[in-house]
Amino acid sequence: MYITGGENVYPAEVESVLATHPAIVEAAVVGVPDPRWGEAGCVYVVTRAPVDEAEIVAHCRAQLAHYKVPRHVRITDVLPRTGSGKVKKDELRSAFREN
């Protein structure tokens, strides 16, 4: 969970909405630092077909409360995983800070 503007956001809820998009294979949502809201959502997606950031955000806006819509979108080829197959969300947060 991360807190944006005093509201709790559960990444699993956002990830389940993203999984319904036909071009998205998998998604991972993390909270990243935001100067105005404390934290904001950043989604990393692996796609099977070309899709742009605006389309991903619009898909989320249609199904989520405004504060749950990720403010940052990163399209990637693969998500980092542990030996047991879990997404390494700490690496995604670090990658966001580096960019």
VMD Tcl script that builds the backbone (N, CA, C; Angstrom):
set m [mol new atoms 297]
animate dup $m
set s [atomselect $m all]
$s set {name element resname resid chain x y z} {
  {N N MET 1 A 0.838 -1.175 0.000}
  {CA C MET 1 A 0.000 0.000 0.000}
  {C C MET 1 A 0.888 1.244 0.000}
  {N N TYR 2 A 0.405 2.276 -0.675}
  {CA C TYR 2 A 1.061 3.580 -0.576}
  {C C TYR 2 A -0.021 4.616 -0.323}
  {N N ILE 3 A 0.398 5.762 0.185}
  {CA C ILE 3 A -0.554 6.827 0.540}
  {C C ILE 3 A -0.285 8.023 -0.348}
  {N N THR 4 A -1.322 8.461 -1.062}
  {CA C THR 4 A -1.212 9.627 -1.930}
  {C C THR 4 A -2.254 10.654 -1.512}
  {N N GLY 5 A -1.804 11.803 -1.123}
  {CA C GLY 5 A -2.721 12.861 -0.705}
  {C C GLY 5 A -3.620 12.446 0.450}
  {N N GLY 6 A -3.131 11.586 1.336}
  {CA C GLY 6 A -3.906 11.131 2.475}
  {C C GLY 6 A -4.835 9.960 2.182}
  {N N GLU 7 A -4.834 9.469 0.974}
  {CA C GLU 7 A -5.690 8.331 0.578}
  {C C GLU 7 A -4.849 7.074 0.403}
  {N N ASN 8 A -5.361 5.950 0.897}
  {CA C ASN 8 A -4.677 4.667 0.738}
  {C C ASN 8 A -4.956 4.089 -0.638}
  {N N VAL 9 A -3.908 3.627 -1.290}
  {CA C VAL 9 A -4.040 2.973 -2.594}
  {C C VAL 9 A -3.392 1.596 -2.487}
  {N N TYR 10 A -4.138 0.583 -2.874}
  {CA C TYR 10 A -3.641 -0.783 -2.856}
  {C C TYR 10 A -3.228 -1.175 -4.271}
  {N N PRO 11 A -1.939 -1.415 -4.490}
  {CA C PRO 11 A -1.454 -1.740 -5.836}
  {C C PRO 11 A -2.195 -2.903 -6.490}
  {N N ALA 12 A -2.594 -3.899 -5.728}
  {CA C ALA 12 A -3.276 -5.058 -6.310}
  {C C ALA 12 A -4.569 -4.648 -7.015}
  {N N GLU 13 A -5.267 -3.656 -6.475}
  {CA C GLU 13 A -6.493 -3.181 -7.107}
  {C C GLU 13 A -6.196 -2.540 -8.467}
  {N N VAL 14 A -5.172 -1.713 -8.517}
  {CA C VAL 14 A -4.797 -1.049 -9.767}
  {C C VAL 14 A -4.275 -2.078 -10.766}
  {N N GLU 15 A -3.476 -3.018 -10.295}
  {CA C GLU 15 A -2.937 -4.058 -11.168}
  {C C GLU 15 A -4.046 -4.918 -11.773}
  {N N SER 16 A -5.096 -5.197 -10.998}
  {CA C SER 16 A -6.196 -6.004 -11.538}
  {C C SER 16 A -6.954 -5.254 -12.624}
  {N N VAL 17 A -7.081 -3.944 -12.509}
  {CA C VAL 17 A -7.712 -3.139 -13.557}
  {C C VAL 17 A -6.830 -3.144 -14.803}
  {N N LEU 18 A -5.535 -2.982 -14.620}
  {CA C LEU 18 A -4.619 -2.984 -15.759}
  {C C LEU 18 A -4.613 -4.337 -16.472}
  {N N ALA 19 A -4.809 -5.412 -15.744}
  {CA C ALA 19 A -4.825 -6.753 -16.346}
  {C C ALA 19 A -5.987 -6.942 -17.311}
  {N N THR 20 A -7.009 -6.095 -17.220}
  {CA C THR 20 A -8.157 -6.211 -18.127}
  {C C THR 20 A -7.914 -5.518 -19.461}
  {N N HIS 21 A -6.845 -4.758 -19.580}
  {CA C HIS 21 A -6.533 -4.094 -20.845}
  {C C HIS 21 A -5.980 -5.134 -21.812}
  {N N PRO 22 A -6.500 -5.199 -23.030}
  {CA C PRO 22 A -6.081 -6.252 -23.958}
  {C C PRO 22 A -4.615 -6.207 -24.381}
  {N N ALA 23 A -3.959 -5.068 -24.305}
  {CA C ALA 23 A -2.566 -4.964 -24.742}
  {C C ALA 23 A -1.568 -5.209 -23.614}
  {N N ILE 24 A -2.044 -5.313 -22.385}
  {CA C ILE 24 A -1.142 -5.457 -21.240}
  {C C ILE 24 A -1.026 -6.919 -20.828}
  {N N VAL 25 A 0.209 -7.414 -20.789}
  {CA C VAL 25 A 0.481 -8.786 -20.366}
  {C C VAL 25 A 0.543 -8.857 -18.853}
  {N N GLU 26 A 1.306 -7.941 -18.248}
  {CA C GLU 26 A 1.401 -7.886 -16.793}
  {C C GLU 26 A 1.753 -6.467 -16.365}
  {N N ALA 27 A 1.437 -6.173 -15.107}
  {CA C ALA 27 A 1.680 -4.836 -14.578}
  {C C ALA 27 A 2.086 -4.920 -13.115}
  {N N ALA 28 A 2.877 -3.955 -12.686}
  {CA C ALA 28 A 3.270 -3.825 -11.288}
  {C C ALA 28 A 3.160 -2.351 -10.922}
  {N N VAL 29 A 2.524 -2.077 -9.797}
  {CA C VAL 29 A 2.321 -0.705 -9.339}
  {C C VAL 29 A 3.106 -0.496 -8.056}
  {N N VAL 30 A 3.825 0.622 -7.998}
  {CA C VAL 30 A 4.584 0.980 -6.800}
  {C C VAL 30 A 4.316 2.446 -6.458}
  {N N GLY 31 A 4.483 2.773 -5.193}
  {CA C GLY 31 A 4.414 4.162 -4.766}
  {C C GLY 31 A 5.786 4.790 -4.907}
  {N N VAL 32 A 5.823 5.976 -5.480}
  {CA C VAL 32 A 7.088 6.698 -5.659}
  {C C VAL 32 A 6.939 8.098 -5.061}
  {N N PRO 33 A 8.048 8.723 -4.668}
  {CA C PRO 33 A 7.974 10.053 -4.059}
  {C C PRO 33 A 7.320 11.080 -4.982}
  {N N ASP 34 A 6.494 11.939 -4.392}
  {CA C ASP 34 A 5.839 13.005 -5.138}
  {C C ASP 34 A 5.863 14.259 -4.261}
  {N N PRO 35 A 6.357 15.374 -4.792}
  {CA C PRO 35 A 6.488 16.577 -3.964}
  {C C PRO 35 A 5.159 17.138 -3.471}
  {N N ARG 36 A 4.094 16.926 -4.220}
  {CA C ARG 36 A 2.796 17.489 -3.826}
  {C C ARG 36 A 1.965 16.526 -2.981}
  {N N TRP 37 A 1.952 15.255 -3.358}
  {CA C TRP 37 A 1.040 14.298 -2.728}
  {C C TRP 37 A 1.732 13.369 -1.730}
  {N N GLY 38 A 3.032 13.484 -1.558}
  {CA C GLY 38 A 3.757 12.578 -0.673}
  {C C GLY 38 A 4.247 11.367 -1.449}
  {N N GLU 39 A 3.305 10.642 -2.014}
  {CA C GLU 39 A 3.614 9.526 -2.899}
  {C C GLU 39 A 2.636 9.553 -4.063}
  {N N ALA 40 A 3.034 8.955 -5.160}
  {CA C ALA 40 A 2.156 8.824 -6.326}
  {C C ALA 40 A 2.375 7.437 -6.906}
  {N N GLY 41 A 1.410 6.980 -7.668}
  {CA C GLY 41 A 1.522 5.664 -8.270}
  {C C GLY 41 A 2.356 5.688 -9.535}
  {N N CYS 42 A 3.169 4.663 -9.685}
  {CA C CYS 42 A 3.930 4.450 -10.915}
  {C C CYS 42 A 3.670 3.022 -11.349}
  {N N VAL 43 A 3.216 2.859 -12.562}
  {CA C VAL 43 A 2.934 1.525 -13.085}
  {C C VAL 43 A 3.981 1.143 -14.117}
  {N N TYR 44 A 4.502 -0.061 -13.965}
  {CA C TYR 44 A 5.394 -0.669 -14.945}
  {C C TYR 44 A 4.591 -1.737 -15.660}
  {N N VAL 45 A 4.499 -1.653 -16.976}
  {CA C VAL 45 A 3.704 -2.613 -17.738}
  {C C VAL 45 A 4.536 -3.303 -18.802}
  {N N VAL 46 A 4.198 -4.562 -19.018}
  {CA C VAL 46 A 4.746 -5.344 -20.124}
  {C C VAL 46 A 3.582 -5.514 -21.084}
  {N N THR 47 A 3.803 -5.167 -22.349}
  {CA C THR 47 A 2.705 -5.183 -23.317}
  {C C THR 47 A 2.921 -6.243 -24.399}
  {N N ARG 48 A 1.799 -6.660 -25.011}
  {CA C ARG 48 A 1.863 -7.598 -26.132}
  {C C ARG 48 A 1.635 -6.893 -27.451}
  {N N ALA 49 A 1.147 -5.674 -27.380}
  {CA C ALA 49 A 0.879 -4.873 -28.573}
  {C C ALA 49 A 1.225 -3.424 -28.237}
  {N N PRO 50 A 1.492 -2.615 -29.252}
  {CA C PRO 50 A 1.810 -1.208 -28.976}
  {C C PRO 50 A 0.663 -0.504 -28.254}
  {N N VAL 51 A 1.015 0.220 -27.222}
  {CA C VAL 51 A 0.051 1.002 -26.447}
  {C C VAL 51 A 0.802 2.195 -25.876}
  {N N ASP 52 A 0.144 3.353 -25.820}
  {CA C ASP 52 A 0.837 4.520 -25.278}
  {C C ASP 52 A 0.362 4.811 -23.856}
  {N N GLU 53 A 1.115 5.668 -23.196}
  {CA C GLU 53 A 0.847 5.990 -21.803}
  {C C GLU 53 A -0.546 6.584 -21.605}
  {N N ALA 54 A -0.977 7.440 -22.527}
  {CA C ALA 54 A -2.283 8.088 -22.407}
  {C C ALA 54 A -3.411 7.062 -22.424}
  {N N GLU 55 A -3.271 6.026 -23.226}
  {CA C GLU 55 A -4.303 4.991 -23.291}
  {C C GLU 55 A -4.373 4.198 -21.983}
  {N N ILE 56 A -3.221 3.939 -21.396}
  {CA C ILE 56 A -3.181 3.218 -20.124}
  {C C ILE 56 A -3.826 4.042 -19.024}
  {N N VAL 57 A -3.511 5.324 -18.962}
  {CA C VAL 57 A -4.102 6.215 -17.958}
  {C C VAL 57 A -5.604 6.323 -18.172}
  {N N ALA 58 A -6.056 6.452 -19.409}
  {CA C ALA 58 A -7.492 6.541 -19.701}
  {C C ALA 58 A -8.213 5.270 -19.270}
  {N N HIS 59 A -7.600 4.127 -19.470}
  {CA C HIS 59 A -8.185 2.856 -19.051}
  {C C HIS 59 A -8.379 2.844 -17.532}
  {N N CYS 60 A -7.382 3.330 -16.809}
  {CA C CYS 60 A -7.476 3.397 -15.339}
  {C C CYS 60 A -8.527 4.411 -14.898}
  {N N ARG 61 A -8.558 5.565 -15.542}
  {CA C ARG 61 A -9.535 6.605 -15.174}
  {C C ARG 61 A -10.970 6.124 -15.313}
  {N N ALA 62 A -11.207 5.270 -16.305}
  {CA C ALA 62 A -12.564 4.774 -16.539}
  {C C ALA 62 A -13.023 3.812 -15.450}
  {N N GLN 63 A -12.073 3.241 -14.679}
  {CA C GLN 63 A -12.454 2.201 -13.728}
  {C C GLN 63 A -12.038 2.453 -12.278}
  {N N LEU 64 A -11.239 3.487 -12.057}
  {CA C LEU 64 A -10.729 3.743 -10.711}
  {C C LEU 64 A -11.063 5.157 -10.244}
  {N N ALA 65 A -11.066 5.340 -8.938}
  {CA C ALA 65 A -11.187 6.685 -8.373}
  {C C ALA 65 A -9.970 7.499 -8.811}
  {N N HIS 66 A -10.149 8.803 -8.939}
  {CA C HIS 66 A -9.091 9.659 -9.495}
  {C C HIS 66 A -7.769 9.547 -8.756}
  {N N TYR 67 A -7.794 9.390 -7.438}
  {CA C TYR 67 A -6.539 9.337 -6.686}
  {C C TYR 67 A -5.815 7.993 -6.861}
  {N N LYS 68 A -6.482 6.987 -7.392}
  {CA C LYS 68 A -5.856 5.680 -7.612}
  {C C LYS 68 A -5.202 5.558 -8.986}
  {N N VAL 69 A -5.482 6.489 -9.870}
  {CA C VAL 69 A -4.920 6.443 -11.222}
  {C C VAL 69 A -3.427 6.757 -11.139}
  {N N PRO 70 A -2.577 5.873 -11.677}
  {CA C PRO 70 A -1.133 6.121 -11.625}
  {C C PRO 70 A -0.753 7.425 -12.330}
  {N N ARG 71 A 0.164 8.165 -11.725}
  {CA C ARG 71 A 0.638 9.419 -12.313}
  {C C ARG 71 A 1.814 9.195 -13.257}
  {N N HIS 72 A 2.441 8.035 -13.150}
  {CA C HIS 72 A 3.597 7.721 -13.980}
  {C C HIS 72 A 3.390 6.349 -14.623}
  {N N VAL 73 A 3.765 6.235 -15.890}
  {CA C VAL 73 A 3.658 4.972 -16.620}
  {C C VAL 73 A 5.010 4.682 -17.254}
  {N N ARG 74 A 5.478 3.463 -17.044}
  {CA C ARG 74 A 6.723 3.009 -17.655}
  {C C ARG 74 A 6.425 1.711 -18.404}
  {N N ILE 75 A 6.735 1.681 -19.677}
  {CA C ILE 75 A 6.551 0.474 -20.472}
  {C C ILE 75 A 7.901 -0.223 -20.551}
  {N N THR 76 A 7.916 -1.502 -20.219}
  {CA C THR 76 A 9.158 -2.252 -20.147}
  {C C THR 76 A 8.996 -3.610 -20.823}
  {N N ASP 77 A 10.110 -4.259 -21.090}
  {CA C ASP 77 A 10.077 -5.577 -21.730}
  {C C ASP 77 A 9.855 -6.700 -20.728}
  {N N VAL 78 A 10.345 -6.498 -19.508}
  {CA C VAL 78 A 10.264 -7.538 -18.489}
  {C C VAL 78 A 10.289 -6.898 -17.102}
  {N N LEU 79 A 9.591 -7.520 -16.154}
  {CA C LEU 79 A 9.618 -7.061 -14.774}
  {C C LEU 79 A 10.660 -7.867 -14.007}
  {N N PRO 80 A 11.447 -7.218 -13.142}
  {CA C PRO 80 A 12.447 -7.964 -12.362}
  {C C PRO 80 A 11.747 -8.890 -11.367}
  {N N ARG 81 A 12.250 -10.108 -11.241}
  {CA C ARG 81 A 11.613 -11.100 -10.375}
  {C C ARG 81 A 12.636 -11.773 -9.459}
  {N N THR 82 A 12.117 -12.263 -8.338}
  {CA C THR 82 A 12.933 -13.058 -7.423}
  {C C THR 82 A 13.018 -14.478 -7.959}
  {N N GLY 83 A 13.795 -15.315 -7.287}
  {CA C GLY 83 A 13.906 -16.708 -7.674}
  {C C GLY 83 A 12.584 -17.453 -7.602}
  {N N SER 84 A 11.691 -16.982 -6.722}
  {CA C SER 84 A 10.384 -17.641 -6.582}
  {C C SER 84 A 9.320 -17.026 -7.496}
  {N N GLY 85 A 9.711 -16.025 -8.305}
  {CA C GLY 85 A 8.783 -15.465 -9.284}
  {C C GLY 85 A 8.058 -14.206 -8.871}
  {N N LYS 86 A 8.297 -13.695 -7.665}
  {CA C LYS 86 A 7.636 -12.456 -7.241}
  {C C LYS 86 A 8.320 -11.249 -7.884}
  {N N VAL 87 A 7.532 -10.232 -8.188}
  {CA C VAL 87 A 8.086 -8.998 -8.766}
  {C C VAL 87 A 8.880 -8.264 -7.688}
  {N N LYS 88 A 10.072 -7.828 -8.049}
  {CA C LYS 88 A 10.928 -7.069 -7.131}
  {C C LYS 88 A 10.525 -5.597 -7.183}
  {N N LYS 89 A 9.539 -5.238 -6.383}
  {CA C LYS 89 A 9.022 -3.874 -6.425}
  {C C LYS 89 A 10.028 -2.860 -5.896}
  {N N ASP 90 A 10.919 -3.276 -5.012}
  {CA C ASP 90 A 11.948 -2.350 -4.539}
  {C C ASP 90 A 12.880 -1.941 -5.675}
  {N N GLU 91 A 13.156 -2.851 -6.602}
  {CA C GLU 91 A 13.972 -2.507 -7.770}
  {C C GLU 91 A 13.244 -1.539 -8.691}
  {N N LEU 92 A 11.933 -1.679 -8.791}
  {CA C LEU 92 A 11.154 -0.753 -9.621}
  {C C LEU 92 A 11.178 0.643 -9.022}
  {N N ARG 93 A 11.052 0.745 -7.691}
  {CA C ARG 93 A 11.131 2.052 -7.032}
  {C C ARG 93 A 12.500 2.687 -7.266}
  {N N SER 94 A 13.550 1.882 -7.153}
  {CA C SER 94 A 14.916 2.389 -7.378}
  {C C SER 94 A 15.097 2.843 -8.818}
  {N N ALA 95 A 14.560 2.084 -9.756}
  {CA C ALA 95 A 14.660 2.455 -11.178}
  {C C ALA 95 A 13.955 3.770 -11.438}
  {N N PHE 96 A 12.846 4.028 -10.765}
  {CA C PHE 96 A 12.123 5.284 -10.941}
  {C C PHE 96 A 12.979 6.449 -10.452}
  {N N ARG 97 A 13.602 6.290 -9.312}
  {CA C ARG 97 A 14.435 7.364 -8.745}
  {C C ARG 97 A 15.624 7.688 -9.624}
  {N N GLU 98 A 16.147 6.679 -10.323}
  {CA C GLU 98 A 17.309 6.878 -11.183}
  {C C GLU 98 A 16.973 7.647 -12.449}
  {N N ASN 99 A 15.719 7.618 -12.880}
  {CA C ASN 99 A 15.335 8.310 -14.122}
  {C C ASN 99 A 14.940 9.721 -13.888}
}
mol reanalyze $m
mol bondsrecalc $m
mol representation Tube
mol addrep $m
